[in-house]
Amino acid sequence: MNRITSCLVSGAIFLCAGIMAVAQESSDATTPPPKVLVLQREFVKPGRAGNVHEKSESAFVQAFTRAKWPTHYFAVSALTGKPRVLFLVGYDSFEAWEKDTMAIAKNKALSSALDRAINTDGDLLSEQDQTALVYNDDQSFNSAVDIAHMRYFEISAYRVRAGHRQEWEELVKLVKSAYEKIPDMHWAEFDAMYGQEGSVHIVFFPMKSLKEVDDGFAKDKQFVSALGEDGMKRLAELESAAIESNQRNLFQFSPSMSYPRDEWVKADPDFWKPKPAAAMPMKHQEKPAAKP
């Protein structure tokens, strides 16, 4: 995600920030983050990632396409860390998630197709888990972006020490104040409500290309300049007090394993309605429970 000083200051906070957007539309081709984000991770067995997994996932996409299902999702494949695919589904509320799940169960043709797909897909996986996240607007920054034309996420997970929520919030405010002076910065922060141990915050930073990672180093210098010596010292103190651990990884959008919104397909049909996705030539390649 964003370079945010986290790269610079031992891992400072929103370094990697970004936006995960799947629900609601916005006016100018931008998509705001959903209020509730269901994130499922699939850890793929060695040798079963890439085309093998994509072919298996196509059964889910075909099932929802045939049913003309109104809830959409999209997938991102890990370029760093363990081989995994993340499946992201956005909802307006937990009630909306419940209604969607119940509607799938009542649709016999769709639920049967999903059962068959799950049985096949399960043979390729070593592990699977799911987390329910809630969007935190106060800790996000310019979070609505043209997600249809993004290609990567930098995703950071921060585990905050028990009893140190106040320091965490001060840290975020300090980081946001510095980035007010730096153009083209954006991220979306989600709080893990279910599925994680302790207080976990997930930050998404969307990118059109990995050149933005290179460009981020220059913004690190701008960030340090904007905070000043005293601000950087305070940031380091807050980070040490509030953050128990953090992890940052890169993910590539995977259209072949996604069931994207019609608006996204119209905005960039060559990407969202392609031949099988061509993932980067790396070994590493994390979905919501029963999709969506």
C-alpha positions as CSV (number, residue, x, y, z in Angstrom):
1,M,0.0,0.0,0.0
2,N,1.1,3.4,0.3
3,R,4.6,4.2,1.0
4,I,3.4,6.2,3.9
5,T,6.2,6.6,6.2
6,S,5.9,3.1,7.3
7,C,8.6,2.3,4.9
8,L,10.7,4.9,6.4
9,V,9.9,4.7,10.0
10,S,10.3,1.1,10.9
11,G,7.0,0.4,9.5
12,A,5.1,3.3,10.5
13,I,1.5,3.0,10.0
14,F,-0.3,3.6,6.9
15,L,2.5,3.1,4.7
16,C,0.5,0.9,2.9
17,A,-2.9,2.0,2.6
18,G,-5.5,1.8,0.1
19,I,-9.0,1.2,-0.9
20,M,-11.0,-1.8,-1.3
21,A,-14.1,-1.0,-3.1
22,V,-16.8,-3.3,-4.1
23,A,-20.1,-1.9,-3.2
24,Q,-21.8,1.4,-3.8
25,E,-21.2,3.5,-6.9
26,S,-19.9,7.0,-7.0
27,S,-20.4,9.8,-9.5
28,D,-17.1,10.2,-11.4
29,A,-15.9,6.7,-12.0
30,T,-14.6,6.4,-8.5
31,T,-15.8,3.7,-6.1
32,P,-16.1,4.3,-2.4
33,P,-15.2,1.5,0.0
34,P,-18.0,-0.8,1.2
35,K,-19.3,-0.4,4.8
36,V,-18.8,-4.1,5.4
37,L,-16.0,-6.1,3.7
38,V,-16.0,-9.9,3.8
39,L,-12.5,-11.2,3.0
40,Q,-11.8,-14.8,2.4
41,R,-8.3,-16.2,2.0
42,E,-7.5,-19.3,0.2
43,F,-4.0,-20.7,0.7
44,V,-3.1,-22.8,-2.3
45,K,-1.1,-26.0,-2.1
46,P,2.4,-26.0,-3.8
47,G,2.1,-26.6,-7.5
48,R,-1.7,-25.9,-7.5
49,A,-1.7,-22.1,-8.0
50,G,-1.8,-20.3,-11.3
51,N,-3.8,-21.8,-14.1
52,V,-4.9,-24.8,-12.1
53,H,-6.5,-22.7,-9.4
54,E,-7.9,-20.2,-11.9
55,K,-9.7,-23.0,-13.8
56,S,-11.3,-24.2,-10.6
57,E,-12.4,-20.7,-9.7
58,S,-14.0,-20.2,-13.1
59,A,-16.8,-22.6,-11.9
60,F,-17.8,-20.0,-9.3
61,V,-17.7,-17.2,-11.8
62,Q,-19.8,-19.1,-14.3
63,A,-22.4,-20.1,-11.6
64,F,-23.0,-16.5,-10.5
65,T,-23.0,-15.3,-14.1
66,R,-25.6,-17.8,-15.1
67,A,-27.7,-16.8,-12.1
68,K,-27.2,-13.1,-13.0
69,W,-26.4,-12.6,-9.3
70,P,-26.5,-9.0,-8.1
71,T,-23.7,-9.3,-5.5
72,H,-20.2,-9.1,-7.1
73,Y,-16.7,-10.0,-5.8
74,F,-13.2,-9.8,-7.1
75,A,-10.0,-11.6,-6.4
76,V,-6.4,-10.6,-5.8
77,S,-3.4,-13.0,-5.9
78,A,-0.4,-12.7,-3.6
79,L,2.9,-11.6,-5.1
80,T,4.6,-11.8,-1.7
81,G,4.2,-14.1,1.3
82,K,2.5,-17.5,1.1
83,P,0.8,-18.5,-2.1
84,R,-2.8,-17.4,-1.6
85,V,-5.8,-15.6,-3.1
86,L,-8.0,-13.0,-1.4
87,F,-11.7,-12.8,-2.4
88,L,-13.3,-9.6,-1.5
89,V,-17.1,-9.0,-1.2
90,G,-18.6,-5.7,-0.2
91,Y,-21.9,-5.0,1.5
92,D,-23.9,-2.0,2.8
93,S,-24.4,-3.8,6.2
94,F,-24.2,-7.1,8.0
95,E,-28.0,-7.5,7.3
96,A,-27.3,-7.2,3.6
97,W,-24.7,-10.0,3.9
98,E,-27.2,-12.2,5.7
99,K,-29.9,-11.6,3.0
100,D,-27.4,-12.4,0.3
101,T,-26.4,-15.6,2.0
102,M,-30.0,-16.7,2.5
103,A,-30.9,-15.9,-1.1
104,I,-28.1,-18.1,-2.4
105,A,-29.3,-20.9,-0.1
106,K,-32.9,-20.6,-1.5
107,N,-31.6,-20.6,-5.1
108,K,-31.3,-24.4,-5.7
109,A,-29.6,-24.2,-9.1
110,L,-27.0,-21.7,-7.8
111,S,-26.3,-23.4,-4.5
112,S,-25.9,-26.8,-6.2
113,A,-23.4,-25.3,-8.6
114,L,-21.5,-23.7,-5.8
115,D,-21.4,-27.0,-3.8
116,R,-19.9,-28.7,-6.8
117,A,-17.3,-25.9,-7.3
118,I,-16.4,-25.9,-3.6
119,N,-15.7,-29.7,-3.6
120,T,-13.3,-29.3,-6.6
121,D,-11.7,-26.2,-5.3
122,G,-11.1,-27.6,-1.8
123,D,-8.7,-30.2,-3.2
124,L,-6.3,-27.4,-4.3
125,L,-6.2,-25.7,-0.9
126,S,-4.0,-26.2,2.2
127,E,-6.0,-23.7,4.3
128,Q,-8.8,-21.2,4.2
129,D,-10.2,-18.5,6.5
130,Q,-12.5,-15.6,6.5
131,T,-12.6,-12.2,8.2
132,A,-15.4,-9.6,8.4
133,L,-14.2,-6.0,8.3
134,V,-15.9,-2.7,8.9
135,Y,-14.8,0.5,7.0
136,N,-13.3,3.2,9.2
137,D,-13.7,6.5,7.4
138,D,-11.9,8.5,10.2
139,Q,-8.7,6.5,9.6
140,S,-9.0,6.4,5.8
141,F,-7.7,9.1,3.3
142,N,-9.2,10.0,0.0
143,S,-10.5,6.4,-0.2
144,A,-12.8,6.6,-3.3
145,V,-10.7,5.8,-6.4
146,D,-11.2,4.5,-9.9
147,I,-10.9,0.9,-8.8
148,A,-11.8,-0.5,-12.2
149,H,-8.5,0.7,-13.6
150,M,-6.3,-0.4,-10.6
151,R,-4.2,-3.5,-10.9
152,Y,-2.5,-4.0,-7.5
153,F,-3.1,-3.7,-3.8
154,E,-0.5,-3.1,-1.2
155,I,-2.2,-4.4,1.9
156,S,-1.0,-3.9,5.5
157,A,-2.3,-5.5,8.6
158,Y,-1.6,-3.8,12.0
159,R,-2.2,-5.5,15.3
160,V,-2.6,-2.9,18.0
161,R,-1.5,-3.6,21.6
162,A,-4.3,-4.1,24.1
163,G,-5.1,-0.8,25.9
164,H,-3.2,1.3,23.3
165,R,-6.1,2.3,21.0
166,Q,-5.6,6.0,21.9
167,E,-2.0,6.0,20.8
168,W,-3.0,4.2,17.5
169,E,-5.6,6.9,16.8
170,E,-3.1,9.7,17.5
171,L,-0.7,7.9,15.2
172,V,-3.2,7.8,12.4
173,K,-4.1,11.5,12.8
174,L,-0.4,12.4,12.7
175,V,0.1,10.5,9.5
176,K,-3.0,12.0,7.8
177,S,-1.9,15.5,8.8
178,A,1.4,15.0,7.0
179,Y,-0.2,13.6,3.8
180,E,-2.6,16.5,3.6
181,K,0.4,18.3,2.1
182,I,1.3,15.6,-0.4
183,P,-0.8,15.0,-3.6
184,D,-2.2,11.7,-4.9
185,M,-2.4,9.9,-1.6
186,H,-5.2,7.6,-0.8
187,W,-6.0,4.6,1.3
188,A,-8.9,2.8,3.0
189,E,-8.7,1.4,6.5
190,F,-10.9,-1.4,7.8
191,D,-11.3,-2.7,11.4
192,A,-11.4,-6.4,11.8
193,M,-14.7,-7.1,13.6
194,Y,-14.8,-10.9,13.3
195,G,-12.2,-13.5,12.4
196,Q,-9.0,-12.0,13.9
197,E,-7.4,-12.1,17.3
198,G,-7.0,-8.8,19.2
199,S,-7.4,-5.4,17.6
200,V,-6.4,-5.7,13.9
201,H,-6.6,-2.9,11.3
202,I,-6.3,-3.6,7.6
203,V,-5.1,-0.9,5.2
204,F,-5.6,-1.1,1.4
205,F,-3.6,1.0,-1.0
206,P,-4.6,0.5,-4.7
207,M,-2.1,1.0,-7.5
208,K,-2.3,1.2,-11.3
209,S,1.2,-0.2,-11.7
210,L,4.2,-1.2,-9.5
211,K,5.9,2.0,-10.6
212,E,4.0,3.6,-7.8
213,V,6.1,1.6,-5.4
214,D,9.2,3.1,-6.9
215,D,7.7,6.6,-6.8
216,G,6.8,6.1,-3.1
217,F,10.3,6.5,-2.0
218,A,10.3,10.2,-3.1
219,K,7.0,10.7,-1.1
220,D,8.7,9.2,1.9
221,K,11.1,12.2,1.9
222,Q,8.1,14.6,1.5
223,F,6.5,12.9,4.4
224,V,9.5,13.4,6.7
225,S,9.7,17.0,5.6
226,A,6.0,17.6,6.3
227,L,6.2,16.1,9.8
228,G,9.5,17.6,10.8
229,E,12.0,16.4,13.4
230,D,9.6,16.6,16.3
231,G,6.7,15.0,14.4
232,M,8.9,12.1,13.3
233,K,10.1,11.6,16.9
234,R,6.5,11.5,18.1
235,L,5.5,9.1,15.3
236,A,8.3,6.7,16.4
237,E,7.1,6.9,20.0
238,L,3.5,6.2,19.1
239,E,4.4,3.3,16.8
240,S,6.5,1.6,19.5
241,A,3.7,2.1,22.1
242,A,0.7,1.1,19.9
243,I,1.8,-1.5,17.3
244,E,2.3,-5.0,18.4
245,S,3.1,-6.3,14.9
246,N,2.5,-5.4,11.3
247,Q,2.8,-7.1,7.9
248,R,2.8,-5.7,4.4
249,N,2.2,-7.6,1.1
250,L,1.6,-7.0,-2.6
251,F,-1.4,-8.4,-4.4
252,Q,-2.2,-8.4,-8.1
253,F,-5.8,-8.2,-9.4
254,S,-7.0,-11.4,-10.9
255,P,-9.9,-10.9,-13.4
256,S,-10.2,-14.6,-14.3
257,M,-11.1,-15.4,-10.7
258,S,-13.4,-12.4,-10.3
259,Y,-17.1,-11.7,-10.8
260,P,-16.8,-7.9,-11.3
261,R,-19.5,-5.2,-11.4
262,D,-20.9,-4.4,-14.9
263,E,-19.5,-0.8,-14.6
264,W,-16.0,-2.1,-14.2
265,V,-16.3,-4.4,-17.2
266,K,-17.6,-1.5,-19.3
267,A,-14.9,0.8,-18.0
268,D,-12.1,-1.6,-19.0
269,P,-13.4,-4.7,-20.9
270,D,-9.9,-5.8,-22.1
271,F,-8.9,-6.4,-18.5
272,W,-12.1,-7.6,-16.8
273,K,-13.3,-9.8,-19.6
274,P,-10.1,-11.4,-20.8
275,K,-8.5,-14.7,-21.6
276,P,-7.1,-16.3,-18.4
277,A,-5.3,-13.8,-16.3
278,A,-1.5,-13.6,-16.8
279,A,0.0,-13.4,-13.3
280,M,3.4,-12.1,-12.7
281,P,6.2,-14.7,-13.2
282,M,6.7,-15.4,-9.5
283,K,6.1,-18.5,-7.5
284,H,3.8,-16.8,-5.1
285,Q,0.4,-16.5,-6.1
286,E,-5.1,-15.7,-0.9
287,K,-11.7,-15.7,-1.1
288,P,-15.0,-15.0,1.2
289,A,-16.6,-18.3,2.5
290,A,-19.0,-19.5,-0.1
291,K,-18.6,-16.8,-2.7
292,P,-19.8,-14.2,-2.5
